[in-house]
Amino acid sequence: MKSLFGRPVSDYLMSAGFAAAAVAFIATASSYSPDARAFPMASAFVLLALSGLDLAGLTNTAAGRAIRGLLNPAIKADSNPGPVSRQAAAVLSLAGLVAGLVLLGIEIGVPLYLLTSLRFRARRSWISSIAVTAGVSALMWLLFVSALRLDLYRGVLFAR
């Protein structure tokens, strides 16, 4: 495996992909009207900055170690971020959350993501996973629907 700055090139692929996606998003959003592009451009620039920091922090150089130590003091200076498959699984779980939010809405998508994350990624028991999910769902409903009187997005499949 080829190496770049003391790490295998495969370690950089995830962050480089996010940086490329951010650049593509910036290019696409630049054609929007000023009001329509404000949030997408801000989000894309944040993603680009975070991807750049991650790429720099991944390097096995003095600057990379300094960035890792500054942004995550609990991490050991020589630690590996984990195999790419584990990183990809984390990203894919977030993609599942986004798909769940779009298709099923917030009231179903967030609890479903939370339950599956607690049970399968964090390896918590079914009882604790269900209890935490129920508590978060109740608090989410109380805050947004009851207190703030905001309708939660119902998703494409359950749109009124």
LOMARMAR-989991 format. One record per atom (N, C-alpha, C, CB): x, y, z; residue number from 1; residue in one letter. Coordinates in steps of 0.2 Angstrom, whole numbers, plus 5000, padded with zeros to 4 digits. Atoms other than C-alpha are relative to their C-alpha. Glycine has a CB too. Layout:
N
{r {X, Y, Z}, NUM, A}
...
//
This chain:
160
{r {5004, 4994, 5000}, 1, M}
{r {5000, 5000, 5000}, 1, M}
{r {5004, 5006, 5000}, 1, M}
{r {4995, 5000, 5006}, 1, M}
{r {4996, 4994, 5001}, 2, K}
{r {5007, 5017, 4995}, 2, K}
{r {4998, 5004, 5007}, 2, K}
{r {4998, 5004, 4994}, 2, K}
{r {5000, 4996, 4994}, 3, S}
{r {5010, 5029, 5009}, 3, S}
{r {5001, 5007, 4999}, 3, S}
{r {5005, 4997, 5005}, 3, S}
{r {4999, 4992, 5001}, 4, L}
{r {5008, 5048, 5011}, 4, L}
{r {5000, 5003, 5006}, 4, L}
{r {4994, 5002, 4995}, 4, L}
{r {4999, 4996, 4994}, 5, F}
{r {5014, 5058, 5025}, 5, F}
{r {5000, 4995, 5006}, 5, F}
{r {4995, 5005, 5001}, 5, F}
{r {5000, 5005, 4995}, 6, G}
{r {5017, 5042, 5035}, 6, G}
{r {4994, 4996, 5002}, 6, G}
{r {5002, 5003, 5007}, 6, G}
{r {5006, 5003, 4999}, 7, R}
{r {5000, 5035, 5033}, 7, R}
{r {4998, 4997, 4993}, 7, R}
{r {4994, 5004, 5003}, 7, R}
{r {5003, 5003, 5006}, 8, P}
{r {4992, 5023, 5020}, 8, P}
{r {4996, 5005, 4996}, 8, P}
{r {4997, 4993, 5001}, 8, P}
{r {5004, 4995, 5004}, 9, V}
{r {4984, 5033, 5006}, 9, V}
{r {4992, 4998, 5002}, 9, V}
{r {5001, 4999, 4993}, 9, V}
{r {5007, 5002, 4999}, 10, S}
{r {4967, 5023, 5010}, 10, S}
{r {4998, 5004, 5006}, 10, S}
{r {5000, 4993, 5001}, 10, S}
{r {5002, 4997, 4994}, 11, D}
{r {4967, 5032, 5027}, 11, D}
{r {4997, 5007, 4998}, 11, D}
{r {5005, 5001, 5005}, 11, D}
{r {5002, 4993, 5002}, 12, Y}
{r {4964, 5049, 5018}, 12, Y}
{r {4994, 5000, 4995}, 12, Y}
{r {5006, 5003, 4996}, 12, Y}
{r {5006, 5000, 5005}, 13, L}
{r {4950, 5043, 5006}, 13, L}
{r {4994, 5003, 5002}, 13, L}
{r {4999, 4993, 4998}, 13, L}
{r {5007, 4997, 4997}, 14, M}
{r {4935, 5047, 5017}, 14, M}
{r {5000, 5007, 5000}, 14, M}
{r {4999, 4997, 5007}, 14, M}
{r {5000, 4993, 4999}, 15, S}
{r {4940, 5064, 5021}, 15, S}
{r {5001, 5004, 4993}, 15, S}
{r {5006, 5003, 5004}, 15, S}
{r {4999, 4997, 5007}, 16, A}
{r {4946, 5068, 5003}, 16, A}
{r {4993, 4999, 4996}, 16, A}
{r {5006, 4996, 4996}, 16, A}
{r {5007, 5000, 5003}, 17, G}
{r {4929, 5062, 4997}, 17, G}
{r {4995, 5005, 5002}, 17, G}
{r {4997, 4993, 5001}, 17, G}
{r {5004, 4994, 4998}, 18, F}
{r {4920, 5074, 5008}, 18, F}
{r {5002, 5006, 4998}, 18, F}
{r {5000, 5000, 5008}, 18, F}
{r {4998, 4994, 5002}, 19, A}
{r {4931, 5088, 5003}, 19, A}
{r {4998, 5001, 4992}, 19, A}
{r {5008, 5000, 5000}, 19, A}
{r {5002, 5000, 5007}, 20, A}
{r {4928, 5084, 4985}, 20, A}
{r {4992, 5001, 4999}, 20, A}
{r {5001, 4993, 4996}, 20, A}
{r {5007, 4999, 5000}, 21, A}
{r {4909, 5083, 4988}, 21, A}
{r {4998, 5007, 5002}, 21, A}
{r {4996, 4995, 5005}, 21, A}
{r {5001, 4993, 4998}, 22, A}
{r {4910, 5100, 4997}, 22, A}
{r {5002, 5005, 4994}, 22, A}
{r {5004, 5002, 5006}, 22, A}
{r {4998, 4996, 5006}, 23, V}
{r {4919, 5108, 4982}, 23, V}
{r {4994, 4999, 4995}, 23, V}
{r {5007, 4998, 4997}, 23, V}
{r {5005, 5000, 5005}, 24, A}
{r {4906, 5101, 4970}, 24, A}
{r {4993, 5003, 5003}, 24, A}
{r {4998, 4992, 4999}, 24, A}
{r {5006, 4997, 4997}, 25, F}
{r {4892, 5107, 4982}, 25, F}
{r {5001, 5008, 4999}, 25, F}
{r {4999, 4998, 5007}, 25, F}
{r {4999, 4992, 5001}, 26, I}
{r {4900, 5125, 4982}, 26, I}
{r {4999, 5002, 4993}, 26, I}
{r {5007, 5001, 5002}, 26, I}
{r {5001, 4999, 5007}, 27, A}
{r {4901, 5124, 4963}, 27, A}
{r {4993, 5000, 4998}, 27, A}
{r {5004, 4995, 4996}, 27, A}
{r {5007, 5001, 5002}, 28, T}
{r {4883, 5119, 4961}, 28, T}
{r {4996, 5006, 5004}, 28, T}
{r {4997, 4993, 5003}, 28, T}
{r {5004, 4995, 4997}, 29, A}
{r {4876, 5131, 4974}, 29, A}
{r {5002, 5007, 4998}, 29, A}
{r {5001, 5000, 5008}, 29, A}
{r {4999, 4993, 5002}, 30, S}
{r {4885, 5146, 4967}, 30, S}
{r {4996, 5002, 4994}, 30, S}
{r {5008, 5000, 4997}, 30, S}
{r {5005, 4998, 5005}, 31, S}
{r {4872, 5146, 4953}, 31, S}
{r {4994, 5002, 5003}, 31, S}
{r {5000, 4995, 4995}, 31, S}
{r {5006, 4999, 4997}, 32, Y}
{r {4858, 5148, 4965}, 32, Y}
{r {4999, 5008, 5001}, 32, Y}
{r {4999, 4996, 5007}, 32, Y}
{r {5001, 4993, 4999}, 33, S}
{r {4850, 5165, 4969}, 33, S}
{r {5004, 5001, 5007}, 33, S}
{r {4993, 5002, 5001}, 33, S}
{r {4997, 4999, 4994}, 34, P}
{r {4859, 5174, 4984}, 34, P}
{r {4996, 4998, 5006}, 34, P}
{r {5001, 5008, 5001}, 34, P}
{r {5004, 5002, 4994}, 35, D}
{r {4845, 5170, 4996}, 35, D}
{r {5000, 4992, 5001}, 35, D}
{r {4993, 5002, 5000}, 35, D}
{r {5001, 5007, 5000}, 36, A}
{r {4844, 5152, 4991}, 36, A}
{r {5007, 4996, 5001}, 36, A}
{r {4998, 4997, 4993}, 36, A}
{r {4993, 5003, 4999}, 37, R}
{r {4863, 5149, 4992}, 37, R}
{r {5003, 5001, 5006}, 37, R}
{r {5004, 5002, 4994}, 37, R}
{r {4997, 4998, 4994}, 38, A}
{r {4866, 5156, 5009}, 38, A}
{r {5002, 4994, 5004}, 38, A}
{r {4996, 5005, 5004}, 38, A}
{r {4999, 5005, 4996}, 39, F}
{r {4864, 5141, 5019}, 39, F}
{r {5004, 4994, 4997}, 39, F}
{r {4993, 4997, 5003}, 39, F}
{r {4996, 5005, 5003}, 40, P}
{r {4870, 5128, 5007}, 40, P}
{r {5008, 5002, 4999}, 40, P}
{r {4998, 4998, 4993}, 40, P}
{r {4993, 4998, 5000}, 41, M}
{r {4886, 5138, 5004}, 41, M}
{r {5004, 5000, 5007}, 41, M}
{r {5001, 5007, 4997}, 41, M}
{r {4997, 5000, 4994}, 42, A}
{r {4889, 5140, 5022}, 42, A}
{r {5002, 4993, 5003}, 42, A}
{r {4996, 5004, 5005}, 42, A}
{r {4999, 5007, 4999}, 43, S}
{r {4887, 5122, 5025}, 43, S}
{r {5005, 4996, 4997}, 43, S}
{r {4993, 4996, 4999}, 43, S}
{r {4995, 5003, 5004}, 44, A}
{r {4898, 5117, 5011}, 44, A}
{r {5007, 5002, 5002}, 44, A}
{r {4999, 5001, 4993}, 44, A}
{r {4994, 4998, 4998}, 45, F}
{r {4912, 5128, 5017}, 45, F}
{r {5002, 4997, 5007}, 45, F}
{r {5000, 5008, 5001}, 45, F}
{r {4998, 5003, 4993}, 46, V}
{r {4911, 5121, 5035}, 46, V}
{r {5002, 4993, 4999}, 46, V}
{r {4993, 5000, 5004}, 46, V}
{r {4998, 5006, 5002}, 47, L}
{r {4912, 5104, 5027}, 47, L}
{r {5007, 5000, 4997}, 47, L}
{r {4995, 4996, 4996}, 47, L}
{r {4993, 4999, 5003}, 48, L}
{r {4927, 5109, 5017}, 48, L}
{r {5005, 5001, 5005}, 48, L}
{r {5000, 5005, 4995}, 48, L}
{r {4995, 4999, 4995}, 49, A}
{r {4936, 5116, 5032}, 49, A}
{r {5001, 4994, 5005}, 49, A}
{r {4997, 5006, 5004}, 49, A}
{r {5000, 5006, 4996}, 50, L}
{r {4932, 5101, 5043}, 50, L}
{r {5004, 4994, 4997}, 50, L}
{r {4993, 4998, 5003}, 50, L}
{r {4996, 5005, 5004}, 51, S}
{r {4938, 5089, 5029}, 51, S}
{r {5007, 5002, 5000}, 51, S}
{r {4997, 5000, 4993}, 51, S}
{r {4993, 4998, 5001}, 52, G}
{r {4954, 5099, 5027}, 52, G}
{r {5003, 4999, 5007}, 52, G}
{r {5001, 5008, 4998}, 52, G}
{r {4997, 5001, 4993}, 53, L}
{r {4957, 5099, 5046}, 53, L}
{r {5001, 4992, 5001}, 53, L}
{r {4996, 5003, 5006}, 53, L}
{r {4999, 5007, 4999}, 54, D}
{r {4954, 5080, 5046}, 54, D}
{r {5006, 4997, 4996}, 54, D}
{r {4993, 4996, 4998}, 54, D}
{r {4994, 5003, 5005}, 55, L}
{r {4966, 5077, 5031}, 55, L}
{r {5006, 5002, 5003}, 55, L}
{r {4999, 5003, 4993}, 55, L}
{r {4994, 4998, 4997}, 56, A}
{r {4979, 5087, 5040}, 56, A}
{r {5002, 4997, 5006}, 56, A}
{r {5000, 5008, 5001}, 56, A}
{r {4999, 5003, 4993}, 57, G}
{r {4976, 5079, 5057}, 57, G}
{r {5002, 4992, 4999}, 57, G}
{r {4994, 5000, 5004}, 57, G}
{r {4998, 5008, 5001}, 58, L}
{r {4978, 5061, 5049}, 58, L}
{r {5007, 4999, 4998}, 58, L}
{r {4996, 4998, 4994}, 58, L}
{r {4993, 5001, 5002}, 59, T}
{r {4996, 5064, 5043}, 59, T}
{r {5004, 4999, 5006}, 59, T}
{r {5002, 5007, 4997}, 59, T}
{r {4996, 5002, 4994}, 60, N}
{r {5009, 5057, 5054}, 60, N}
{r {5006, 5004, 5000}, 60, N}
{r {5003, 4992, 4999}, 60, N}
{r {4995, 4995, 5000}, 61, T}
{r {5019, 5073, 5054}, 61, T}
{r {4999, 5004, 5007}, 61, T}
{r {4999, 5005, 4994}, 61, T}
{r {5000, 4996, 4994}, 62, A}
{r {5022, 5085, 5068}, 62, A}
{r {4994, 5005, 5000}, 62, A}
{r {5006, 5005, 5001}, 62, A}
{r {5006, 4995, 5001}, 63, A}
{r {5008, 5097, 5062}, 63, A}
{r {4994, 4995, 5001}, 63, A}
{r {5000, 5003, 4993}, 63, A}
{r {5006, 5004, 4999}, 64, G}
{r {4996, 5082, 5061}, 64, G}
{r {4999, 4998, 5007}, 64, G}
{r {5001, 4994, 4996}, 64, G}
{r {5001, 5002, 4993}, 65, R}
{r {5000, 5076, 5079}, 65, R}
{r {4998, 5006, 5004}, 65, R}
{r {5007, 4998, 5002}, 65, R}
{r {5002, 4994, 4996}, 66, A}
{r {4998, 5094, 5085}, 66, A}
{r {4992, 5001, 4999}, 66, A}
{r {5004, 5006, 4997}, 66, A}
{r {5007, 4999, 5002}, 67, I}
{r {4981, 5096, 5076}, 67, I}
{r {4996, 4994, 5004}, 67, I}
{r {4998, 4999, 4993}, 67, I}
{r {5004, 5005, 4996}, 68, R}
{r {4975, 5079, 5084}, 68, R}
{r {5000, 5001, 5007}, 68, R}
{r {5003, 4993, 4998}, 68, R}
{r {5000, 4998, 4993}, 69, G}
{r {4981, 5084, 5101}, 69, G}
{r {4996, 5006, 5002}, 69, G}
{r {5007, 5001, 5002}, 69, G}
{r {5004, 4994, 4998}, 70, L}
{r {4973, 5101, 5100}, 70, L}
{r {4992, 4999, 4999}, 70, L}
{r {5002, 5006, 4995}, 70, L}
{r {5007, 5001, 5001}, 71, L}
{r {4956, 5095, 5093}, 71, L}
{r {4997, 4995, 5004}, 71, L}
{r {4999, 4999, 4993}, 71, L}
{r {5002, 5006, 4996}, 72, N}
{r {4955, 5079, 5103}, 72, N}
{r {5005, 4998, 5005}, 72, N}
{r {4998, 4994, 4995}, 72, N}
{r {4995, 5001, 4995}, 73, P}
{r {4966, 5080, 5119}, 73, P}
{r {5000, 4992, 5002}, 73, P}
{r {5000, 5004, 5005}, 73, P}
{r {5000, 5007, 4997}, 74, A}
{r {4960, 5062, 5124}, 74, A}
{r {5003, 4995, 4995}, 74, A}
{r {4993, 4998, 5001}, 74, A}
{r {4998, 5005, 5005}, 75, I}
{r {4967, 5054, 5108}, 75, I}
{r {5008, 4999, 5001}, 75, I}
{r {4999, 5002, 4993}, 75, I}
{r {4993, 5001, 5000}, 76, K}
{r {4984, 5046, 5109}, 76, K}
{r {5004, 5003, 4994}, 76, K}
{r {5002, 4993, 5001}, 76, K}
{r {4997, 4997, 5005}, 77, A}
{r {4997, 5054, 5098}, 77, A}
{r {5001, 4996, 4994}, 77, A}
{r {5007, 5003, 5002}, 77, A}
{r {4998, 5005, 5005}, 78, D}
{r {5001, 5038, 5088}, 78, D}
{r {4994, 4996, 4998}, 78, D}
{r {5006, 4996, 5002}, 78, D}
{r {5006, 5004, 5001}, 79, S}
{r {4983, 5032, 5087}, 79, S}
{r {4998, 5000, 4993}, 79, S}
{r {4994, 5001, 5005}, 79, S}
{r {5003, 5000, 5007}, 80, N}
{r {4975, 5026, 5071}, 80, N}
{r {4993, 5001, 5001}, 80, N}
{r {5002, 4993, 4997}, 80, N}
{r {5007, 4999, 5000}, 81, P}
{r {4958, 5032, 5067}, 81, P}
{r {4995, 4994, 4999}, 81, P}
{r {4998, 5005, 4995}, 81, P}
{r {5004, 5006, 5001}, 82, G}
{r {4952, 5014, 5064}, 82, G}
{r {5000, 4998, 4992}, 82, G}
{r {4993, 5001, 5002}, 82, G}
{r {5000, 5002, 5007}, 83, P}
{r {4950, 5004, 5048}, 83, P}
{r {4995, 5004, 4996}, 83, P}
{r {4998, 4993, 5000}, 83, P}
{r {5005, 4997, 5005}, 84, V}
{r {4941, 5012, 5033}, 84, V}
{r {4993, 4997, 5000}, 84, V}
{r {5003, 5000, 4993}, 84, V}
{r {5007, 5003, 5000}, 85, S}
{r {4927, 5000, 5034}, 85, S}
{r {4996, 5003, 5006}, 85, S}
{r {5001, 4992, 5001}, 85, S}
{r {5003, 4998, 4994}, 86, R}
{r {4923, 5006, 5052}, 86, R}
{r {4998, 5007, 4999}, 86, R}
{r {5004, 5000, 5006}, 86, R}
{r {5001, 4993, 5002}, 87, Q}
{r {4924, 5024, 5046}, 87, Q}
{r {4994, 5001, 4995}, 87, Q}
{r {5006, 5004, 4997}, 87, Q}
{r {5005, 5000, 5005}, 88, A}
{r {4913, 5020, 5031}, 88, A}
{r {4993, 4998, 5003}, 88, A}
{r {5002, 4995, 4994}, 88, A}
{r {5006, 5002, 4997}, 89, A}
{r {4900, 5011, 5042}, 89, A}
{r {4997, 5006, 5004}, 89, A}
{r {5001, 4995, 5005}, 89, A}
{r {5002, 4994, 4996}, 90, A}
{r {4899, 5027, 5053}, 90, A}
{r {4996, 5005, 4995}, 90, A}
{r {5005, 5004, 5004}, 90, A}
{r {5003, 4995, 5005}, 91, V}
{r {4896, 5038, 5037}, 91, V}
{r {4994, 4997, 4997}, 91, V}
{r {5005, 5001, 4995}, 91, V}
{r {5006, 5003, 5003}, 92, L}
{r {4883, 5026, 5030}, 92, L}
{r {4995, 5000, 5005}, 92, L}
{r {5002, 4992, 4998}, 92, L}
{r {5005, 4999, 4995}, 93, S}
{r {4874, 5026, 5046}, 93, S}
{r {4997, 5007, 5000}, 93, S}
{r {5002, 4998, 5007}, 93, S}
{r {5003, 4993, 5000}, 94, L}
{r {4872, 5045, 5045}, 94, L}
{r {4996, 5001, 4993}, 94, L}
{r {5006, 5005, 5000}, 94, L}
{r {5003, 5000, 5006}, 95, A}
{r {4867, 5042, 5027}, 95, A}
{r {4993, 4997, 5001}, 95, A}
{r {5004, 4997, 4994}, 95, A}
{r {5007, 5003, 4999}, 96, G}
{r {4853, 5031, 5033}, 96, G}
{r {4996, 5004, 5004}, 96, G}
{r {5002, 4993, 5004}, 96, G}
{r {5004, 4995, 4997}, 97, L}
{r {4848, 5044, 5045}, 97, L}
{r {4997, 5005, 4996}, 97, L}
{r {5004, 5004, 5006}, 97, L}
{r {5003, 4995, 5005}, 98, V}
{r {4846, 5057, 5031}, 98, V}
{r {4994, 4997, 4996}, 98, V}
{r {5006, 5002, 4996}, 98, V}
{r {5005, 5003, 5004}, 99, A}
{r {4836, 5044, 5021}, 99, A}
{r {4994, 4999, 5004}, 99, A}
{r {5003, 4993, 4997}, 99, A}
{r {5006, 5001, 4995}, 100, G}
{r {4825, 5040, 5036}, 100, G}
{r {4997, 5007, 5001}, 100, G}
{r {5003, 4997, 5006}, 100, G}
{r {5003, 4993, 4999}, 101, L}
{r {4822, 5059, 5039}, 101, L}
{r {4996, 5002, 4994}, 101, L}
{r {5005, 5005, 5002}, 101, L}
{r {5004, 4998, 5006}, 102, V}
{r {4817, 5062, 5021}, 102, V}
{r {4994, 4996, 4999}, 102, V}
{r {5005, 5000, 4994}, 102, V}
{r {5006, 5005, 5001}, 103, L}
{r {4806, 5046, 5019}, 103, L}
{r {4995, 5000, 5005}, 103, L}
{r {5003, 4994, 4998}, 103, L}
{r {5005, 5002, 4994}, 104, L}
{r {4799, 5043, 5036}, 104, L}
{r {4999, 5006, 5004}, 104, L}
{r {5003, 4995, 5004}, 104, L}
{r {5002, 4994, 4996}, 105, G}
{r {4800, 5061, 5044}, 105, G}
{r {5004, 4999, 5007}, 105, G}
{r {4993, 5000, 5002}, 105, G}
{r {4996, 5000, 4994}, 106, I}
{r {4808, 5066, 5060}, 106, I}
{r {4997, 4996, 5006}, 106, I}
{r {5000, 5008, 5003}, 106, I}
{r {5003, 5003, 4995}, 107, E}
{r {4795, 5058, 5072}, 107, E}
{r {5002, 4992, 5000}, 107, E}
{r {4993, 5001, 5000}, 107, E}
{r {4998, 5008, 5001}, 108, I}
{r {4800, 5040, 5065}, 108, I}
{r {5008, 5000, 4999}, 108, I}
{r {4996, 4997, 4994}, 108, I}
{r {4993, 5001, 5002}, 109, G}
{r {4818, 5043, 5058}, 109, G}
{r {5004, 5001, 5005}, 109, G}
{r {5001, 5005, 4994}, 109, G}
{r {4996, 4999, 4994}, 110, V}
{r {4826, 5050, 5073}, 110, V}
{r {5000, 4994, 5005}, 110, V}
{r {4999, 5007, 5004}, 110, V}
{r {5000, 5005, 4995}, 111, P}
{r {4820, 5037, 5085}, 111, P}
{r {5003, 4993, 4997}, 111, P}
{r {4993, 4998, 5002}, 111, P}
{r {4997, 5006, 5004}, 112, L}
{r {4824, 5023, 5072}, 112, L}
{r {5007, 5000, 5000}, 112, L}
{r {4997, 4999, 4993}, 112, L}
{r {4993, 5000, 5000}, 113, Y}
{r {4841, 5029, 5070}, 113, Y}
{r {5003, 5000, 5007}, 113, Y}
{r {5002, 5007, 4997}, 113, Y}
{r {4998, 5001, 4993}, 114, L}
{r {4844, 5031, 5089}, 114, L}
{r {5000, 4993, 5002}, 114, L}
{r {4996, 5005, 5004}, 114, L}
{r {5000, 5007, 4998}, 115, L}
{r {4838, 5014, 5092}, 115, L}
{r {5005, 4995, 4997}, 115, L}
{r {4993, 4997, 4999}, 115, L}
{r {4995, 5005, 5004}, 116, T}
{r {4848, 5005, 5079}, 116, T}
{r {5007, 5002, 5002}, 116, T}
{r {4999, 5001, 4993}, 116, T}
{r {4993, 4998, 4998}, 117, S}
{r {4864, 5016, 5084}, 117, S}
{r {5001, 4997, 5007}, 117, S}
{r {5000, 5007, 4999}, 117, S}
{r {4999, 5002, 4993}, 118, L}
{r {4862, 5012, 5102}, 118, L}
{r {5001, 4992, 5001}, 118, L}
{r {4995, 5002, 5005}, 118, L}
{r {4999, 5008, 4999}, 119, R}
{r {4859, 4993, 5100}, 119, R}
{r {5005, 4997, 4996}, 119, R}
{r {4993, 4998, 4997}, 119, R}
{r {4995, 5003, 5004}, 120, F}
{r {4870, 4989, 5085}, 120, F}
{r {5007, 5003, 5000}, 120, F}
{r {4997, 4999, 4993}, 120, F}
{r {4993, 4997, 5000}, 121, R}
{r {4884, 5002, 5085}, 121, R}
{r {5003, 5000, 5007}, 121, R}
{r {5000, 5007, 4996}, 121, R}
{r {4997, 4999, 4993}, 122, A}
{r {4886, 5005, 5104}, 122, A}
{r {4999, 4994, 5004}, 122, A}
{r {4996, 5006, 5003}, 122, A}
{r {5000, 5007, 4997}, 123, R}
{r {4881, 4987, 5108}, 123, R}
{r {4996, 5001, 5007}, 123, R}
{r {5006, 4997, 5001}, 123, R}
{r {5004, 4999, 4994}, 124, R}
{r {4868, 4993, 5122}, 124, R}
{r {4995, 4994, 5000}, 124, R}
{r {4997, 5007, 5001}, 124, R}
{r {5005, 5005, 5000}, 125, S}
{r {4855, 4981, 5128}, 125, S}
{r {4994, 5003, 4997}, 125, S}
{r {4999, 4998, 5007}, 125, S}
{r {5006, 4998, 5003}, 126, W}
{r {4838, 4981, 5120}, 126, W}
{r {4996, 5004, 5005}, 126, W}
{r {4996, 4994, 4998}, 126, W}
{r {5004, 4997, 4995}, 127, I}
{r {4830, 4987, 5136}, 127, I}
{r {5003, 5008, 5001}, 127, I}
{r {5001, 4997, 5007}, 127, I}
{r {4997, 4994, 5000}, 128, S}
{r {4842, 5002, 5138}, 128, S}
{r {4999, 5004, 4994}, 128, S}
{r {5007, 5000, 5002}, 128, S}
{r {5001, 4997, 5007}, 129, S}
{r {4841, 5006, 5119}, 129, S}
{r {4993, 5003, 4999}, 129, S}
{r {5002, 4995, 4995}, 129, S}
{r {5007, 4998, 5000}, 130, I}
{r {4822, 5007, 5120}, 130, I}
{r {4998, 5005, 5005}, 130, I}
{r {4996, 4993, 5001}, 130, I}
{r {5001, 4995, 4995}, 131, A}
{r {4822, 5017, 5136}, 131, A}
{r {5003, 5006, 4998}, 131, A}
{r {5003, 4998, 5006}, 131, A}
{r {4997, 4994, 5002}, 132, V}
{r {4834, 5030, 5129}, 132, V}
{r {4996, 5003, 4994}, 132, V}
{r {5007, 4999, 4999}, 132, V}
{r {5003, 4997, 5005}, 133, T}
{r {4825, 5031, 5113}, 133, T}
{r {4993, 5002, 5001}, 133, T}
{r {4999, 4994, 4995}, 133, T}
{r {5006, 4997, 4998}, 134, A}
{r {4808, 5033, 5121}, 134, A}
{r {5001, 5006, 5004}, 134, A}
{r {4996, 4994, 5005}, 134, A}
{r {4999, 4994, 4997}, 135, G}
{r {4815, 5046, 5132}, 135, G}
{r {5001, 5006, 4996}, 135, G}
{r {5005, 4999, 5005}, 135, G}
{r {4998, 4995, 5005}, 136, V}
{r {4823, 5056, 5118}, 136, V}
{r {4994, 5002, 4996}, 136, V}
{r {5006, 4998, 4996}, 136, V}
{r {5006, 4999, 5004}, 137, S}
{r {4807, 5054, 5108}, 137, S}
{r {4995, 5004, 5003}, 137, S}
{r {4997, 4994, 4997}, 137, S}
{r {5005, 4996, 4996}, 138, A}
{r {4796, 5061, 5122}, 138, A}
{r {5002, 5007, 5001}, 138, A}
{r {4999, 4996, 5006}, 138, A}
{r {4998, 4994, 4999}, 139, L}
{r {4807, 5075, 5125}, 139, L}
{r {5000, 5004, 4994}, 139, L}
{r {5008, 5000, 5003}, 139, L}
{r {5001, 4997, 5006}, 140, M}
{r {4808, 5079, 5107}, 140, M}
{r {4993, 5003, 4998}, 140, M}
{r {5003, 4996, 4994}, 140, M}
{r {5007, 4998, 5001}, 141, W}
{r {4789, 5079, 5105}, 141, W}
{r {4998, 5006, 5005}, 141, W}
{r {4996, 4994, 5001}, 141, W}
{r {5002, 4995, 4995}, 142, L}
{r {4787, 5089, 5121}, 142, L}
{r {5003, 5007, 4998}, 142, L}
{r {5002, 4999, 5007}, 142, L}
{r {4996, 4993, 5001}, 143, L}
{r {4800, 5103, 5116}, 143, L}
{r {4997, 5003, 4993}, 143, L}
{r {5007, 4999, 4999}, 143, L}
{r {5002, 4997, 5007}, 144, F}
{r {4795, 5105, 5097}, 144, F}
{r {4992, 5000, 4999}, 144, F}
{r {5003, 4996, 4995}, 144, F}
{r {5007, 5000, 5002}, 145, V}
{r {4777, 5100, 5096}, 145, V}
{r {4996, 5004, 5006}, 145, V}
{r {4997, 4993, 4999}, 145, V}
{r {5004, 4998, 4995}, 146, S}
{r {4770, 5104, 5113}, 146, S}
{r {5002, 5008, 5002}, 146, S}
{r {5001, 4996, 5006}, 146, S}
{r {4998, 4993, 4998}, 147, A}
{r {4781, 5119, 5119}, 147, A}
{r {5000, 5005, 4995}, 147, A}
{r {5006, 4999, 5004}, 147, A}
{r {4999, 4995, 5005}, 148, L}
{r {4786, 5127, 5103}, 148, L}
{r {4994, 5001, 4995}, 148, L}
{r {5007, 4999, 4997}, 148, L}
{r {5006, 5001, 5005}, 149, R}
{r {4770, 5122, 5093}, 149, R}
{r {5003, 5000, 4993}, 149, R}
{r {4996, 5006, 5001}, 149, R}
{r {4998, 5001, 5007}, 150, L}
{r {4780, 5117, 5078}, 150, L}
{r {4999, 4993, 4998}, 150, L}
{r {5008, 5001, 5000}, 150, L}
{r {5001, 5007, 5003}, 151, D}
{r {4775, 5103, 5067}, 151, D}
{r {5007, 4997, 4997}, 151, D}
{r {4995, 5001, 4994}, 151, D}
{r {4994, 5004, 5002}, 152, L}
{r {4789, 5090, 5064}, 152, L}
{r {4999, 4998, 4993}, 152, L}
{r {5001, 4995, 5005}, 152, L}
{r {5001, 5003, 5007}, 153, Y}
{r {4792, 5085, 5046}, 153, Y}
{r {4998, 4993, 5000}, 153, Y}
{r {5007, 5001, 4997}, 153, Y}
{r {5003, 5006, 5000}, 154, R}
{r {4782, 5070, 5042}, 154, R}
{r {5003, 4995, 4995}, 154, R}
{r {4993, 5000, 4999}, 154, R}
{r {4997, 5005, 5005}, 155, G}
{r {4793, 5063, 5028}, 155, G}
{r {4996, 5000, 4993}, 155, G}
{r {5001, 4994, 5002}, 155, G}
{r {5003, 5001, 5006}, 156, V}
{r {4789, 5060, 5010}, 156, V}
{r {4994, 4994, 5000}, 156, V}
{r {5005, 4998, 4994}, 156, V}
{r {5004, 5005, 4999}, 157, L}
{r {4780, 5044, 5014}, 157, L}
{r {4993, 5001, 5004}, 157, L}
{r {5003, 4993, 5002}, 157, L}
{r {5006, 4999, 4995}, 158, F}
{r {4768, 5051, 5027}, 158, F}
{r {4998, 5007, 4999}, 158, F}
{r {5002, 4999, 5007}, 158, F}
{r {5002, 4993, 5001}, 159, A}
{r {4766, 5069, 5020}, 159, A}
{r {4992, 5000, 5000}, 159, A}
{r {5003, 5003, 4994}, 159, A}
{r {5008, 4999, 5000}, 160, R}
{r {4748, 5076, 5023}, 160, R}
{r {4998, 5002, 4994}, 160, R}
{r {4999, 5005, 5005}, 160, R}
//
